[in-house]
Amino acid sequence: MAVLQADLIDLTHSWVMRIWLLLMGFLVVVTVANALSEGAPAEALSGLIGSFPLIWSIPIIIVSSGAVSSEAGVVADSILSKAITRYEYILAKMASRLIANIGLYLVIVAPAAYIILQNVEGLDGNGIIWAILTIGMFIALVTNLAVAFSTLFNRTLVAMIVTWVLWYAAGGIFSLLQSDYLSPIRIIENLPDVLQGTYQTSDQLRILAGFGIPALVVVLAASLYFARKDL
Amino acid sequence: MNIIETHNLTKIYKNKQIALNSANLKVPEGAVFGLLGPNGAGKTTTIRLLLGLHTPTAGSVMVFGEPMTPNAVDLRRRIGFLPTNPQFPKEMNPIEYLDFVGRLCGVPHEIRKPRLAGLLRAVDLLGASSQKVKGFSTGMTTRLGIAASLMSDPELLIWDEPTAGLDPEGHQHTIALIEELGQTKTILVSSHNLSDIKKVCDYVGILSDGKLIFNGLVRDMRQMARAVAIEIELEGDLDGFCQQLAAQHAALKWERQTNALRFSFMEGAVLAAELAQVLQIIAAYPAVTLIGVTSLQDEIVDAFINLLEEERAHGFSRIFDMAAADDAVHGGAASRPD
């Protein structure tokens, strides 16, 4: 808990987080205004939610890939030489980055969805929840991936670049393969339908599993690797 | 009982660099143990292995009778570690950092807060308690590291080069602190500074090129000094005295300085008897007056250098030491072919 709390406090001081929050706040205002004036709420909200895997994965990766590598010297001297296991440390780091990224996503998306749902017709409440959950799982996977690379590389920039390359390459490959459950483009294209309630629950569960299972595998692999690493 | 015990502890980094080679280190309970060695000898690697920060390539580490692993939380709770040139979270101030360390070590809130205040006062950082660590000088960082290592009131302290970067006053205070803490705790302190080790340690381990070449009492190490030397400052007819010395006491080994003579006595000599003989010769020559007698020899330094030289001079025959160590591990008798 001490590491989790300290890391969250650290993140509140992060300029990337602050700038990201400001930009997102502006985007929310534009999205809500657009939805209210133009009367196309599903398109407007899917634009906001769908921007996370494509555009906002950049700050997500920046915030997450420094989790361990940015404090390479500090980890051994000040933290892991004390009474804490490697697993506790890496899980605390992953938890704090997940809380920061998914927390910011929910703080931005949930009020916008609520305002649009209350004022414009054409959106389905359950569909909104499914859409938010799907992209949330997306964010969880990219966050865990970036933290995992952060344990692997001692330089934050290297961890960042490797995560970006892997993330966009995997997205591109799955889109080319026209995978229904793993292609970000496909999922974003389907968001307006999901928001309007046109979806199969089983499909949504498959998409969640498609991102959720790799996210858990990444946590496990990073923990096992970090537990054996020389610091 | 040994608080720390390693068996054939070996660390090879990425199959490229042998940092530690079959070290059998023993640190008895209550000892102030000095880990000595030149830079790059393997002191920091040894310490990181003792703390579970590195995993051994071969061999084992036992601390408090239990194997040390990267996840041995209960063992590390009983250890206070001060790294060399420590790095701390830069955005924290000393109060936040010590509180963080206390929480990591499971120190309850009602003990943690007064203890951190007391420690900050003790290491003279009260005035800097609101400053961020990133603005600290080397000396301030080391002092904060000392305070952090004491936050959990540990039974064992492992301090890696604790006097590095300290000013003379800080250096003196740290040595005094080790002496005081050594009365109640087991301490392992690494240094390449022999005078520090000589002042505070009762046990010593010497590392050379990753090999532990001595592990025992400082007293025993002193006896390994090969020779002692003294300088006798004289006034008067030094030329005449030197001529008489050369003519009548050919067995004595000496050399002339400007106003003094340096006498060297070989290994095994009884210093008091040799010195008495020299003083009698001076007393019997009234044309010179004795001004002062100074010991030139630092037995610890001499023993340290001897050990390093002997280890290097061993050459390829070191392979037999290695075979003996292997036999000891496998329960066989050590043998050395003719």
HADDOCK unambig.tbl for C-alpha pairs under 7 A between the chains (distance, minus, plus):
assign (segid A and resid 2 and name CA) (segid B and resid 100 and name CA) 6.38 0.50 0.50
assign (segid A and resid 2 and name CA) (segid B and resid 103 and name CA) 6.24 0.50 0.50
assign (segid A and resid 2 and name CA) (segid B and resid 104 and name CA) 6.35 0.50 0.50
assign (segid A and resid 73 and name CA) (segid B and resid 87 and name CA) 6.07 0.50 0.50
assign (segid A and resid 74 and name CA) (segid B and resid 87 and name CA) 5.06 0.50 0.50
assign (segid A and resid 74 and name CA) (segid B and resid 88 and name CA) 5.33 0.50 0.50
assign (segid A and resid 74 and name CA) (segid B and resid 89 and name CA) 6.31 0.50 0.50
assign (segid A and resid 76 and name CA) (segid B and resid 53 and name CA) 6.76 0.50 0.50
assign (segid A and resid 77 and name CA) (segid B and resid 83 and name CA) 6.04 0.50 0.50
assign (segid A and resid 77 and name CA) (segid B and resid 86 and name CA) 6.05 0.50 0.50
assign (segid A and resid 77 and name CA) (segid B and resid 87 and name CA) 6.08 0.50 0.50
assign (segid A and resid 78 and name CA) (segid B and resid 87 and name CA) 6.87 0.50 0.50
assign (segid A and resid 78 and name CA) (segid B and resid 88 and name CA) 5.76 0.50 0.50
assign (segid A and resid 81 and name CA) (segid B and resid 51 and name CA) 6.49 0.50 0.50
assign (segid A and resid 81 and name CA) (segid B and resid 53 and name CA) 6.83 0.50 0.50
assign (segid A and resid 81 and name CA) (segid B and resid 76 and name CA) 6.87 0.50 0.50
assign (segid A and resid 81 and name CA) (segid B and resid 81 and name CA) 6.88 0.50 0.50
assign (segid A and resid 82 and name CA) (segid B and resid 76 and name CA) 5.74 0.50 0.50
assign (segid A and resid 82 and name CA) (segid B and resid 77 and name CA) 6.32 0.50 0.50
assign (segid A and resid 82 and name CA) (segid B and resid 104 and name CA) 6.53 0.50 0.50
assign (segid A and resid 82 and name CA) (segid B and resid 105 and name CA) 6.33 0.50 0.50
assign (segid A and resid 83 and name CA) (segid B and resid 73 and name CA) 4.55 0.50 0.50
assign (segid A and resid 83 and name CA) (segid B and resid 74 and name CA) 6.70 0.50 0.50
assign (segid A and resid 83 and name CA) (segid B and resid 76 and name CA) 5.29 0.50 0.50
assign (segid A and resid 83 and name CA) (segid B and resid 77 and name CA) 4.86 0.50 0.50
assign (segid A and resid 83 and name CA) (segid B and resid 104 and name CA) 5.75 0.50 0.50
assign (segid A and resid 83 and name CA) (segid B and resid 105 and name CA) 5.02 0.50 0.50
assign (segid A and resid 84 and name CA) (segid B and resid 73 and name CA) 5.57 0.50 0.50
assign (segid A and resid 84 and name CA) (segid B and resid 104 and name CA) 6.45 0.50 0.50
assign (segid A and resid 85 and name CA) (segid B and resid 70 and name CA) 6.83 0.50 0.50
assign (segid A and resid 85 and name CA) (segid B and resid 71 and name CA) 4.48 0.50 0.50
assign (segid A and resid 85 and name CA) (segid B and resid 73 and name CA) 6.10 0.50 0.50
assign (segid A and resid 86 and name CA) (segid B and resid 70 and name CA) 6.79 0.50 0.50
assign (segid A and resid 86 and name CA) (segid B and resid 71 and name CA) 6.18 0.50 0.50
assign (segid A and resid 227 and name CA) (segid B and resid 70 and name CA) 6.76 0.50 0.50
assign (segid A and resid 230 and name CA) (segid B and resid 53 and name CA) 6.06 0.50 0.50
assign (segid A and resid 230 and name CA) (segid B and resid 54 and name CA) 4.48 0.50 0.50
assign (segid A and resid 230 and name CA) (segid B and resid 55 and name CA) 6.47 0.50 0.50
assign (segid A and resid 231 and name CA) (segid B and resid 53 and name CA) 5.49 0.50 0.50
assign (segid A and resid 231 and name CA) (segid B and resid 54 and name CA) 6.10 0.50 0.50
